[in-house]
Amino acid sequence: MKMELIDPQVQNGKIQSVMRYWTKQLSAVINRTASRSIVAGAENLVNKLNGIRPITLSSELCEDHLEAYSEAANRFIEDIELEVQ
């Protein structure tokens, strides 16, 4: 609008090039801000996870978990095979 006030005969291409420039600038700022937010959130999650002490499982409990995971894996493989056929 400022360009039109200064020169009423301003070319349409000139206005579009200025609009493209500012659109790129705003897009870069938005992307940079979003990226920083994502990195900060990920860093916060990593810090929380690093602060949690791992639970040591007894050997019996480990075997129970392993057996449950094996059964789930076998069921998953069977389901996939049925879907493929």
PyMOL Python script that loads the backbone (N, CA, C, O; Angstrom):
from pymol import cmd

cmd.read_pdbstr("""\
ATOM      1  N   MET A   1       0.831  -1.183   0.000  1.00  0.00           N
ATOM      2  CA  MET A   1       0.000   0.000   0.000  1.00  0.00           C
ATOM      3  C   MET A   1       0.878   1.251   0.000  1.00  0.00           C
ATOM      4  O   MET A   1       0.564   2.245  -0.655  1.00  0.00           O
ATOM      5  N   LYS A   2       1.972   1.186   0.738  1.00  0.00           N
ATOM      6  CA  LYS A   2       2.878   2.326   0.796  1.00  0.00           C
ATOM      7  C   LYS A   2       3.452   2.616  -0.584  1.00  0.00           C
ATOM      8  O   LYS A   2       3.614   3.773  -0.972  1.00  0.00           O
ATOM      9  N   MET A   3       3.763   1.532  -1.332  1.00  0.00           N
ATOM     10  CA  MET A   3       4.302   1.703  -2.681  1.00  0.00           C
ATOM     11  C   MET A   3       3.272   2.371  -3.585  1.00  0.00           C
ATOM     12  O   MET A   3       3.630   3.185  -4.435  1.00  0.00           O
ATOM     13  N   GLU A   4       1.995   2.032  -3.409  1.00  0.00           N
ATOM     14  CA  GLU A   4       0.956   2.638  -4.232  1.00  0.00           C
ATOM     15  C   GLU A   4       0.744   4.099  -3.866  1.00  0.00           C
ATOM     16  O   GLU A   4       0.409   4.909  -4.730  1.00  0.00           O
ATOM     17  N   LEU A   5       0.935   4.448  -2.584  1.00  0.00           N
ATOM     18  CA  LEU A   5       0.788   5.842  -2.174  1.00  0.00           C
ATOM     19  C   LEU A   5       1.886   6.706  -2.783  1.00  0.00           C
ATOM     20  O   LEU A   5       1.641   7.839  -3.197  1.00  0.00           O
ATOM     21  N   ILE A   6       3.103   6.159  -2.835  1.00  0.00           N
ATOM     22  CA  ILE A   6       4.225   6.915  -3.394  1.00  0.00           C
ATOM     23  C   ILE A   6       4.090   7.010  -4.912  1.00  0.00           C
ATOM     24  O   ILE A   6       4.265   8.082  -5.491  1.00  0.00           O
ATOM     25  N   ASP A   7       3.781   5.899  -5.543  1.00  0.00           N
ATOM     26  CA  ASP A   7       3.687   5.856  -7.009  1.00  0.00           C
ATOM     27  C   ASP A   7       2.400   5.128  -7.397  1.00  0.00           C
ATOM     28  O   ASP A   7       2.350   3.900  -7.329  1.00  0.00           O
ATOM     29  N   PRO A   8       1.366   5.856  -7.800  1.00  0.00           N
ATOM     30  CA  PRO A   8       0.101   5.199  -8.156  1.00  0.00           C
ATOM     31  C   PRO A   8       0.224   4.252  -9.344  1.00  0.00           C
ATOM     32  O   PRO A   8      -0.637   3.393  -9.534  1.00  0.00           O
ATOM     33  N   GLN A   9       1.267   4.391 -10.139  1.00  0.00           N
ATOM     34  CA  GLN A   9       1.457   3.554 -11.317  1.00  0.00           C
ATOM     35  C   GLN A   9       2.385   2.365 -11.041  1.00  0.00           C
ATOM     36  O   GLN A   9       2.958   1.793 -11.969  1.00  0.00           O
ATOM     37  N   VAL A  10       2.533   1.995  -9.751  1.00  0.00           N
ATOM     38  CA  VAL A  10       3.451   0.918  -9.395  1.00  0.00           C
ATOM     39  C   VAL A  10       3.024  -0.369 -10.105  1.00  0.00           C
ATOM     40  O   VAL A  10       1.837  -0.672 -10.228  1.00  0.00           O
ATOM     41  N   GLN A  11       4.015  -1.101 -10.561  1.00  0.00           N
ATOM     42  CA  GLN A  11       3.725  -2.323 -11.318  1.00  0.00           C
ATOM     43  C   GLN A  11       3.299  -3.444 -10.377  1.00  0.00           C
ATOM     44  O   GLN A  11       3.773  -3.541  -9.245  1.00  0.00           O
ATOM     45  N   ASN A  12       2.409  -4.276 -10.863  1.00  0.00           N
ATOM     46  CA  ASN A  12       1.877  -5.393 -10.091  1.00  0.00           C
ATOM     47  C   ASN A  12       2.981  -6.378  -9.715  1.00  0.00           C
ATOM     48  O   ASN A  12       2.954  -6.946  -8.623  1.00  0.00           O
ATOM     49  N   GLY A  13       3.936  -6.585 -10.589  1.00  0.00           N
ATOM     50  CA  GLY A  13       5.042  -7.507 -10.331  1.00  0.00           C
ATOM     51  C   GLY A  13       5.908  -7.050  -9.172  1.00  0.00           C
ATOM     52  O   GLY A  13       6.427  -7.867  -8.410  1.00  0.00           O
ATOM     53  N   LYS A  14       6.062  -5.739  -9.045  1.00  0.00           N
ATOM     54  CA  LYS A  14       6.854  -5.191  -7.953  1.00  0.00           C
ATOM     55  C   LYS A  14       6.165  -5.468  -6.617  1.00  0.00           C
ATOM     56  O   LYS A  14       6.821  -5.838  -5.644  1.00  0.00           O
ATOM     57  N   ILE A  15       4.868  -5.294  -6.571  1.00  0.00           N
ATOM     58  CA  ILE A  15       4.106  -5.559  -5.354  1.00  0.00           C
ATOM     59  C   ILE A  15       4.196  -7.040  -5.000  1.00  0.00           C
ATOM     60  O   ILE A  15       4.390  -7.393  -3.837  1.00  0.00           O
ATOM     61  N   GLN A  16       4.057  -7.895  -5.991  1.00  0.00           N
ATOM     62  CA  GLN A  16       4.125  -9.340  -5.743  1.00  0.00           C
ATOM     63  C   GLN A  16       5.501  -9.755  -5.249  1.00  0.00           C
ATOM     64  O   GLN A  16       5.601 -10.623  -4.383  1.00  0.00           O
ATOM     65  N   SER A  17       6.564  -9.158  -5.778  1.00  0.00           N
ATOM     66  CA  SER A  17       7.908  -9.532  -5.323  1.00  0.00           C
ATOM     67  C   SER A  17       8.121  -9.107  -3.872  1.00  0.00           C
ATOM     68  O   SER A  17       8.764  -9.831  -3.112  1.00  0.00           O
ATOM     69  N   VAL A  18       7.597  -7.952  -3.475  1.00  0.00           N
ATOM     70  CA  VAL A  18       7.715  -7.520  -2.081  1.00  0.00           C
ATOM     71  C   VAL A  18       6.905  -8.452  -1.183  1.00  0.00           C
ATOM     72  O   VAL A  18       7.360  -8.814  -0.098  1.00  0.00           O
ATOM     73  N   MET A  19       5.720  -8.839  -1.621  1.00  0.00           N
ATOM     74  CA  MET A  19       4.892  -9.761  -0.843  1.00  0.00           C
ATOM     75  C   MET A  19       5.582 -11.114  -0.692  1.00  0.00           C
ATOM     76  O   MET A  19       5.555 -11.707   0.386  1.00  0.00           O
ATOM     77  N   ARG A  20       6.205 -11.610  -1.774  1.00  0.00           N
ATOM     78  CA  ARG A  20       6.937 -12.876  -1.692  1.00  0.00           C
ATOM     79  C   ARG A  20       8.084 -12.774  -0.704  1.00  0.00           C
ATOM     80  O   ARG A  20       8.323 -13.700   0.071  1.00  0.00           O
ATOM     81  N   TYR A  21       8.796 -11.654  -0.726  1.00  0.00           N
ATOM     82  CA  TYR A  21       9.915 -11.454   0.191  1.00  0.00           C
ATOM     83  C   TYR A  21       9.448 -11.529   1.643  1.00  0.00           C
ATOM     84  O   TYR A  21      10.033 -12.250   2.451  1.00  0.00           O
ATOM     85  N   TRP A  22       8.401 -10.788   1.970  1.00  0.00           N
ATOM     86  CA  TRP A  22       7.930 -10.771   3.353  1.00  0.00           C
ATOM     87  C   TRP A  22       7.290 -12.098   3.758  1.00  0.00           C
ATOM     88  O   TRP A  22       7.359 -12.489   4.923  1.00  0.00           O
ATOM     89  N   THR A  23       6.677 -12.781   2.816  1.00  0.00           N
ATOM     90  CA  THR A  23       6.124 -14.096   3.110  1.00  0.00           C
ATOM     91  C   THR A  23       7.238 -15.073   3.463  1.00  0.00           C
ATOM     92  O   THR A  23       7.095 -15.858   4.401  1.00  0.00           O
ATOM     93  N   LYS A  24       8.337 -15.036   2.732  1.00  0.00           N
ATOM     94  CA  LYS A  24       9.486 -15.898   3.032  1.00  0.00           C
ATOM     95  C   LYS A  24      10.087 -15.563   4.388  1.00  0.00           C
ATOM     96  O   LYS A  24      10.460 -16.457   5.147  1.00  0.00           O
ATOM     97  N   GLN A  25      10.180 -14.267   4.691  1.00  0.00           N
ATOM     98  CA  GLN A  25      10.740 -13.853   5.976  1.00  0.00           C
ATOM     99  C   GLN A  25       9.873 -14.346   7.137  1.00  0.00           C
ATOM    100  O   GLN A  25      10.390 -14.873   8.122  1.00  0.00           O
ATOM    101  N   LEU A  26       8.564 -14.175   7.020  1.00  0.00           N
ATOM    102  CA  LEU A  26       7.655 -14.634   8.073  1.00  0.00           C
ATOM    103  C   LEU A  26       7.669 -16.149   8.201  1.00  0.00           C
ATOM    104  O   LEU A  26       7.627 -16.686   9.308  1.00  0.00           O
ATOM    105  N   SER A  27       7.728 -16.827   7.079  1.00  0.00           N
ATOM    106  CA  SER A  27       7.778 -18.287   7.099  1.00  0.00           C
ATOM    107  C   SER A  27       9.039 -18.775   7.810  1.00  0.00           C
ATOM    108  O   SER A  27       8.991 -19.738   8.575  1.00  0.00           O
ATOM    109  N   ALA A  28      10.152 -18.117   7.559  1.00  0.00           N
ATOM    110  CA  ALA A  28      11.408 -18.504   8.212  1.00  0.00           C
ATOM    111  C   ALA A  28      11.318 -18.305   9.719  1.00  0.00           C
ATOM    112  O   ALA A  28      11.791 -19.145  10.485  1.00  0.00           O
ATOM    113  N   VAL A  29      10.717 -17.204  10.149  1.00  0.00           N
ATOM    114  CA  VAL A  29      10.576 -16.945  11.587  1.00  0.00           C
ATOM    115  C   VAL A  29       9.676 -17.986  12.232  1.00  0.00           C
ATOM    116  O   VAL A  29       9.978 -18.482  13.318  1.00  0.00           O
ATOM    117  N   ILE A  30       8.573 -18.321  11.571  1.00  0.00           N
ATOM    118  CA  ILE A  30       7.641 -19.327  12.107  1.00  0.00           C
ATOM    119  C   ILE A  30       8.322 -20.685  12.198  1.00  0.00           C
ATOM    120  O   ILE A  30       8.190 -21.374  13.209  1.00  0.00           O
ATOM    121  N   ASN A  31       9.050 -21.080  11.154  1.00  0.00           N
ATOM    122  CA  ASN A  31       9.756 -22.369  11.164  1.00  0.00           C
ATOM    123  C   ASN A  31      10.813 -22.421  12.251  1.00  0.00           C
ATOM    124  O   ASN A  31      10.958 -23.441  12.925  1.00  0.00           O
ATOM    125  N   ARG A  32      11.555 -21.332  12.430  1.00  0.00           N
ATOM    126  CA  ARG A  32      12.595 -21.285  13.449  1.00  0.00           C
ATOM    127  C   ARG A  32      11.982 -21.414  14.841  1.00  0.00           C
ATOM    128  O   ARG A  32      12.500 -22.145  15.685  1.00  0.00           O
ATOM    129  N   THR A  33      10.887 -20.711  15.077  1.00  0.00           N
ATOM    130  CA  THR A  33      10.226 -20.771  16.381  1.00  0.00           C
ATOM    131  C   THR A  33       9.672 -22.164  16.648  1.00  0.00           C
ATOM    132  O   THR A  33       9.820 -22.691  17.751  1.00  0.00           O
ATOM    133  N   ALA A  34       9.033 -22.765  15.643  1.00  0.00           N
ATOM    134  CA  ALA A  34       8.490 -24.113  15.806  1.00  0.00           C
ATOM    135  C   ALA A  34       9.606 -25.117  16.071  1.00  0.00           C
ATOM    136  O   ALA A  34       9.456 -25.999  16.917  1.00  0.00           O
ATOM    137  N   SER A  35      10.710 -24.992  15.365  1.00  0.00           N
ATOM    138  CA  SER A  35      11.838 -25.909  15.563  1.00  0.00           C
ATOM    139  C   SER A  35      12.396 -25.795  16.973  1.00  0.00           C
ATOM    140  O   SER A  35      12.708 -26.802  17.609  1.00  0.00           O
ATOM    141  N   ARG A  36      12.520 -24.574  17.455  1.00  0.00           N
ATOM    142  CA  ARG A  36      13.036 -24.381  18.818  1.00  0.00           C
ATOM    143  C   ARG A  36      12.090 -24.988  19.845  1.00  0.00           C
ATOM    144  O   ARG A  36      12.531 -25.570  20.836  1.00  0.00           O
ATOM    145  N   SER A  37      10.784 -24.850  19.607  1.00  0.00           N
ATOM    146  CA  SER A  37       9.807 -25.426  20.538  1.00  0.00           C
ATOM    147  C   SER A  37       9.895 -26.949  20.557  1.00  0.00           C
ATOM    148  O   SER A  37       9.816 -27.566  21.619  1.00  0.00           O
ATOM    149  N   ILE A  38      10.058 -27.548  19.392  1.00  0.00           N
ATOM    150  CA  ILE A  38      10.157 -29.008  19.298  1.00  0.00           C
ATOM    151  C   ILE A  38      11.424 -29.498  20.002  1.00  0.00           C
ATOM    152  O   ILE A  38      11.389 -30.476  20.748  1.00  0.00           O
ATOM    153  N   VAL A  39      12.535 -28.816  19.759  1.00  0.00           N
ATOM    154  CA  VAL A  39      13.797 -29.216  20.394  1.00  0.00           C
ATOM    155  C   VAL A  39      13.707 -29.059  21.907  1.00  0.00           C
ATOM    156  O   VAL A  39      14.188 -29.915  22.650  1.00  0.00           O
ATOM    157  N   ALA A  40      13.090 -27.965  22.372  1.00  0.00           N
ATOM    158  CA  ALA A  40      12.956 -27.748  23.816  1.00  0.00           C
ATOM    159  C   ALA A  40      12.078 -28.829  24.441  1.00  0.00           C
ATOM    160  O   ALA A  40      12.382 -29.321  25.528  1.00  0.00           O
ATOM    161  N   GLY A  41      10.982 -29.204  23.755  1.00  0.00           N
ATOM    162  CA  GLY A  41      10.115 -30.268  24.265  1.00  0.00           C
ATOM    163  C   GLY A  41      10.829 -31.608  24.310  1.00  0.00           C
ATOM    164  O   GLY A  41      10.698 -32.352  25.281  1.00  0.00           O
ATOM    165  N   ALA A  42      11.577 -31.914  23.273  1.00  0.00           N
ATOM    166  CA  ALA A  42      12.322 -33.175  23.237  1.00  0.00           C
ATOM    167  C   ALA A  42      13.386 -33.202  24.328  1.00  0.00           C
ATOM    168  O   ALA A  42      13.591 -34.226  24.980  1.00  0.00           O
ATOM    169  N   GLU A  43      14.056 -32.080  24.521  1.00  0.00           N
ATOM    170  CA  GLU A  43      15.076 -32.005  25.567  1.00  0.00           C
ATOM    171  C   GLU A  43      14.446 -32.203  26.948  1.00  0.00           C
ATOM    172  O   GLU A  43      15.019 -32.866  27.812  1.00  0.00           O
ATOM    173  N   ASN A  44      13.270 -31.624  27.142  1.00  0.00           N
ATOM    174  CA  ASN A  44      12.563 -31.777  28.412  1.00  0.00           C
ATOM    175  C   ASN A  44      12.200 -33.242  28.661  1.00  0.00           C
ATOM    176  O   ASN A  44      12.352 -33.738  29.777  1.00  0.00           O
ATOM    177  N   LEU A  45      11.717 -33.939  27.620  1.00  0.00           N
ATOM    178  CA  LEU A  45      11.378 -35.357  27.762  1.00  0.00           C
ATOM    179  C   LEU A  45      12.613 -36.201  28.074  1.00  0.00           C
ATOM    180  O   LEU A  45      12.564 -37.087  28.927  1.00  0.00           O
ATOM    181  N   VAL A  46      13.708 -35.926  27.389  1.00  0.00           N
ATOM    182  CA  VAL A  46      14.942 -36.680  27.623  1.00  0.00           C
ATOM    183  C   VAL A  46      15.426 -36.460  29.051  1.00  0.00           C
ATOM    184  O   VAL A  46      15.858 -37.398  29.721  1.00  0.00           O
ATOM    185  N   ASN A  47      15.352 -35.223  29.507  1.00  0.00           N
ATOM    186  CA  ASN A  47      15.788 -34.937  30.875  1.00  0.00           C
ATOM    187  C   ASN A  47      14.917 -35.656  31.896  1.00  0.00           C
ATOM    188  O   ASN A  47      15.416 -36.162  32.901  1.00  0.00           O
ATOM    189  N   LYS A  48      13.606 -35.701  31.634  1.00  0.00           N
ATOM    190  CA  LYS A  48      12.713 -36.420  32.551  1.00  0.00           C
ATOM    191  C   LYS A  48      13.023 -37.913  32.554  1.00  0.00           C
ATOM    192  O   LYS A  48      13.057 -38.540  33.613  1.00  0.00           O
ATOM    193  N   LEU A  49      13.248 -38.481  31.374  1.00  0.00           N
ATOM    194  CA  LEU A  49      13.543 -39.914  31.287  1.00  0.00           C
ATOM    195  C   LEU A  49      14.883 -40.246  31.923  1.00  0.00           C
ATOM    196  O   LEU A  49      15.026 -41.293  32.555  1.00  0.00           O
ATOM    197  N   ASN A  50      15.849 -39.383  31.766  1.00  0.00           N
ATOM    198  CA  ASN A  50      17.153 -39.629  32.385  1.00  0.00           C
ATOM    199  C   ASN A  50      17.083 -39.539  33.900  1.00  0.00           C
ATOM    200  O   ASN A  50      17.909 -40.127  34.598  1.00  0.00           O
ATOM    201  N   GLY A  51      16.109 -38.810  34.410  1.00  0.00           N
ATOM    202  CA  GLY A  51      15.959 -38.669  35.848  1.00  0.00           C
ATOM    203  C   GLY A  51      15.279 -39.852  36.503  1.00  0.00           C
ATOM    204  O   GLY A  51      15.375 -40.019  37.719  1.00  0.00           O
ATOM    205  N   ILE A  52      14.586 -40.687  35.717  1.00  0.00           N
ATOM    206  CA  ILE A  52      13.884 -41.848  36.254  1.00  0.00           C
ATOM    207  C   ILE A  52      14.871 -42.997  36.407  1.00  0.00           C
ATOM    208  O   ILE A  52      15.614 -43.322  35.480  1.00  0.00           O
ATOM    209  N   ARG A  53      14.869 -43.599  37.573  1.00  0.00           N
ATOM    210  CA  ARG A  53      15.758 -44.741  37.783  1.00  0.00           C
ATOM    211  C   ARG A  53      15.156 -45.981  37.133  1.00  0.00           C
ATOM    212  O   ARG A  53      13.954 -46.221  37.246  1.00  0.00           O
ATOM    213  N   PRO A  54      15.975 -46.758  36.462  1.00  0.00           N
ATOM    214  CA  PRO A  54      15.451 -47.981  35.854  1.00  0.00           C
ATOM    215  C   PRO A  54      15.037 -48.985  36.926  1.00  0.00           C
ATOM    216  O   PRO A  54      15.694 -49.118  37.958  1.00  0.00           O
ATOM    217  N   ILE A  55      13.958 -49.676  36.668  1.00  0.00           N
ATOM    218  CA  ILE A  55      13.470 -50.696  37.593  1.00  0.00           C
ATOM    219  C   ILE A  55      14.175 -52.007  37.272  1.00  0.00           C
ATOM    220  O   ILE A  55      14.128 -52.486  36.139  1.00  0.00           O
ATOM    221  N   THR A  56      14.820 -52.575  38.263  1.00  0.00           N
ATOM    222  CA  THR A  56      15.473 -53.862  38.046  1.00  0.00           C
ATOM    223  C   THR A  56      14.455 -54.961  38.299  1.00  0.00           C
ATOM    224  O   THR A  56      13.792 -54.991  39.335  1.00  0.00           O
ATOM    225  N   LEU A  57      14.348 -55.839  37.355  1.00  0.00           N
ATOM    226  CA  LEU A  57      13.375 -56.914  37.436  1.00  0.00           C
ATOM    227  C   LEU A  57      14.049 -58.196  37.907  1.00  0.00           C
ATOM    228  O   LEU A  57      15.207 -58.457  37.583  1.00  0.00           O
ATOM    229  N   SER A  58      13.321 -58.982  38.665  1.00  0.00           N
ATOM    230  CA  SER A  58      13.849 -60.279  39.066  1.00  0.00           C
ATOM    231  C   SER A  58      13.869 -61.190  37.856  1.00  0.00           C
ATOM    232  O   SER A  58      13.203 -60.915  36.858  1.00  0.00           O
ATOM    233  N   SER A  59      14.621 -62.265  37.933  1.00  0.00           N
ATOM    234  CA  SER A  59      14.728 -63.155  36.783  1.00  0.00           C
ATOM    235  C   SER A  59      13.387 -63.795  36.447  1.00  0.00           C
ATOM    236  O   SER A  59      13.092 -64.024  35.274  1.00  0.00           O
ATOM    237  N   GLU A  60      12.559 -64.092  37.472  1.00  0.00           N
ATOM    238  CA  GLU A  60      11.245 -64.679  37.196  1.00  0.00           C
ATOM    239  C   GLU A  60      10.352 -63.685  36.468  1.00  0.00           C
ATOM    240  O   GLU A  60       9.644 -64.038  35.524  1.00  0.00           O
ATOM    241  N   LEU A  61      10.397 -62.446  36.919  1.00  0.00           N
ATOM    242  CA  LEU A  61       9.588 -61.420  36.283  1.00  0.00           C
ATOM    243  C   LEU A  61      10.053 -61.171  34.855  1.00  0.00           C
ATOM    244  O   LEU A  61       9.235 -60.948  33.963  1.00  0.00           O
ATOM    245  N   CYS A  62      11.367 -61.208  34.637  1.00  0.00           N
ATOM    246  CA  CYS A  62      11.910 -61.051  33.288  1.00  0.00           C
ATOM    247  C   CYS A  62      11.424 -62.172  32.378  1.00  0.00           C
ATOM    248  O   CYS A  62      11.056 -61.929  31.228  1.00  0.00           O
ATOM    249  N   GLU A  63      11.423 -63.394  32.889  1.00  0.00           N
ATOM    250  CA  GLU A  63      10.953 -64.529  32.085  1.00  0.00           C
ATOM    251  C   GLU A  63       9.471 -64.385  31.755  1.00  0.00           C
ATOM    252  O   GLU A  63       9.051 -64.700  30.642  1.00  0.00           O
ATOM    253  N   ASP A  64       8.670 -63.909  32.721  1.00  0.00           N
ATOM    254  CA  ASP A  64       7.250 -63.687  32.452  1.00  0.00           C
ATOM    255  C   ASP A  64       7.044 -62.642  31.362  1.00  0.00           C
ATOM    256  O   ASP A  64       6.215 -62.813  30.468  1.00  0.00           O
ATOM    257  N   HIS A  65       7.810 -61.559  31.448  1.00  0.00           N
ATOM    258  CA  HIS A  65       7.712 -60.524  30.427  1.00  0.00           C
ATOM    259  C   HIS A  65       8.144 -61.065  29.073  1.00  0.00           C
ATOM    260  O   HIS A  65       7.492 -60.803  28.063  1.00  0.00           O
ATOM    261  N   LEU A  66       9.227 -61.810  29.044  1.00  0.00           N
ATOM    262  CA  LEU A  66       9.725 -62.363  27.796  1.00  0.00           C
ATOM    263  C   LEU A  66       8.702 -63.309  27.177  1.00  0.00           C
ATOM    264  O   LEU A  66       8.477 -63.293  25.967  1.00  0.00           O
ATOM    265  N   GLU A  67       8.088 -64.127  28.016  1.00  0.00           N
ATOM    266  CA  GLU A  67       7.073 -65.060  27.524  1.00  0.00           C
ATOM    267  C   GLU A  67       5.869 -64.304  26.965  1.00  0.00           C
ATOM    268  O   GLU A  67       5.346 -64.665  25.911  1.00  0.00           O
ATOM    269  N   ALA A  68       5.433 -63.271  27.657  1.00  0.00           N
ATOM    270  CA  ALA A  68       4.296 -62.480  27.190  1.00  0.00           C
ATOM    271  C   ALA A  68       4.625 -61.799  25.861  1.00  0.00           C
ATOM    272  O   ALA A  68       3.795 -61.767  24.952  1.00  0.00           O
ATOM    273  N   TYR A  69       5.835 -61.257  25.753  1.00  0.00           N
ATOM    274  CA  TYR A  69       6.235 -60.604  24.506  1.00  0.00           C
ATOM    275  C   TYR A  69       6.346 -61.617  23.377  1.00  0.00           C
ATOM    276  O   TYR A  69       6.000 -61.307  22.237  1.00  0.00           O
ATOM    277  N   SER A  70       6.823 -62.819  23.672  1.00  0.00           N
ATOM    278  CA  SER A  70       6.939 -63.852  22.644  1.00  0.00           C
ATOM    279  C   SER A  70       5.558 -64.249  22.132  1.00  0.00           C
ATOM    280  O   SER A  70       5.353 -64.404  20.928  1.00  0.00           O
ATOM    281  N   GLU A  71       4.607 -64.413  23.063  1.00  0.00           N
ATOM    282  CA  GLU A  71       3.244 -64.759  22.657  1.00  0.00           C
ATOM    283  C   GLU A  71       2.639 -63.652  21.806  1.00  0.00           C
ATOM    284  O   GLU A  71       1.996 -63.927  20.793  1.00  0.00           O
ATOM    285  N   ALA A  72       2.841 -62.407  22.209  1.00  0.00           N
ATOM    286  CA  ALA A  72       2.310 -61.287  21.442  1.00  0.00           C
ATOM    287  C   ALA A  72       2.951 -61.231  20.056  1.00  0.00           C
ATOM    288  O   ALA A  72       2.272 -60.958  19.067  1.00  0.00           O
ATOM    289  N   ALA A  73       4.246 -61.488  19.987  1.00  0.00           N
ATOM    290  CA  ALA A  73       4.943 -61.480  18.704  1.00  0.00           C
ATOM    291  C   ALA A  73       4.433 -62.597  17.801  1.00  0.00           C
ATOM    292  O   ALA A  73       4.237 -62.390  16.604  1.00  0.00           O
ATOM    293  N   ASN A  74       4.218 -63.780  18.374  1.00  0.00           N
ATOM    294  CA  ASN A  74       3.697 -64.894  17.572  1.00  0.00           C
ATOM    295  C   ASN A  74       2.304 -64.584  17.046  1.00  0.00           C
ATOM    296  O   ASN A  74       2.005 -64.858  15.884  1.00  0.00           O
ATOM    297  N   ARG A  75       1.429 -64.003  17.911  1.00  0.00           N
ATOM    298  CA  ARG A  75       0.078 -63.634  17.459  1.00  0.00           C
ATOM    299  C   ARG A  75       0.145 -62.595  16.348  1.00  0.00           C
ATOM    300  O   ARG A  75      -0.623 -62.656  15.388  1.00  0.00           O
ATOM    301  N   PHE A  76       1.055 -61.650  16.478  1.00  0.00           N
ATOM    302  CA  PHE A  76       1.211 -60.620  15.464  1.00  0.00           C
ATOM    303  C   PHE A  76       1.635 -61.235  14.135  1.00  0.00           C
ATOM    304  O   PHE A  76       1.102 -60.878  13.084  1.00  0.00           O
ATOM    305  N   ILE A  77       2.594 -62.158  14.182  1.00  0.00           N
ATOM    306  CA  ILE A  77       3.065 -62.819  12.958  1.00  0.00           C
ATOM    307  C   ILE A  77       1.932 -63.609  12.317  1.00  0.00           C
ATOM    308  O   ILE A  77       1.771 -63.585  11.097  1.00  0.00           O
ATOM    309  N   GLU A  78       1.146 -64.311  13.132  1.00  0.00           N
ATOM    310  CA  GLU A  78       0.022 -65.072  12.588  1.00  0.00           C
ATOM    311  C   GLU A  78      -1.008 -64.149  11.944  1.00  0.00           C
ATOM    312  O   GLU A  78      -1.543 -64.464  10.881  1.00  0.00           O
ATOM    313  N   ASP A  79      -1.289 -63.016  12.577  1.00  0.00           N
ATOM    314  CA  ASP A  79      -2.239 -62.061  12.015  1.00  0.00           C
ATOM    315  C   ASP A  79      -1.751 -61.510  10.688  1.00  0.00           C
ATOM    316  O   ASP A  79      -2.531 -61.355   9.748  1.00  0.00           O
ATOM    317  N   ILE A  80      -0.472 -61.216  10.612  1.00  0.00           N
ATOM    318  CA  ILE A  80       0.108 -60.689   9.367  1.00  0.00           C
ATOM    319  C   ILE A  80       0.010 -61.752   8.270  1.00  0.00           C
ATOM    320  O   ILE A  80      -0.341 -61.442   7.131  1.00  0.00           O
ATOM    321  N   GLU A  81       0.320 -63.002   8.616  1.00  0.00           N
ATOM    322  CA  GLU A  81       0.265 -64.070   7.630  1.00  0.00           C
ATOM    323  C   GLU A  81      -1.156 -64.257   7.110  1.00  0.00           C
ATOM    324  O   GLU A  81      -1.348 -64.513   5.921  1.00  0.00           O
ATOM    325  N   LEU A  82      -2.152 -64.132   7.981  1.00  0.00           N
ATOM    326  CA  LEU A  82      -3.532 -64.263   7.558  1.00  0.00           C
ATOM    327  C   LEU A  82      -3.940 -63.108   6.624  1.00  0.00           C
ATOM    328  O   LEU A  82      -4.673 -63.310   5.655  1.00  0.00           O
ATOM    329  N   GLU A  83      -3.461 -61.919   6.928  1.00  0.00           N
ATOM    330  CA  GLU A  83      -3.791 -60.780   6.084  1.00  0.00           C
ATOM    331  C   GLU A  83      -3.126 -60.877   4.719  1.00  0.00           C
ATOM    332  O   GLU A  83      -3.699 -60.451   3.716  1.00  0.00           O
ATOM    333  N   VAL A  84      -1.931 -61.430   4.675  1.00  0.00           N
ATOM    334  CA  VAL A  84      -1.202 -61.548   3.402  1.00  0.00           C
ATOM    335  C   VAL A  84      -1.867 -62.571   2.503  1.00  0.00           C
ATOM    336  O   VAL A  84      -1.927 -62.391   1.287  1.00  0.00           O
ATOM    337  N   GLN A  85      -2.364 -63.643   3.097  1.00  0.00           N
ATOM    338  CA  GLN A  85      -2.977 -64.695   2.280  1.00  0.00           C
ATOM    339  C   GLN A  85      -4.269 -64.205   1.782  1.00  0.00           C
ATOM    340  O   GLN A  85      -4.968 -64.923   1.068  1.00  0.00           O
TER     341      GLN A  85
END
""", "prot")
cmd.dss("prot")
cmd.show_as("cartoon", "prot")
cmd.util.cbc("prot")
cmd.orient("prot")
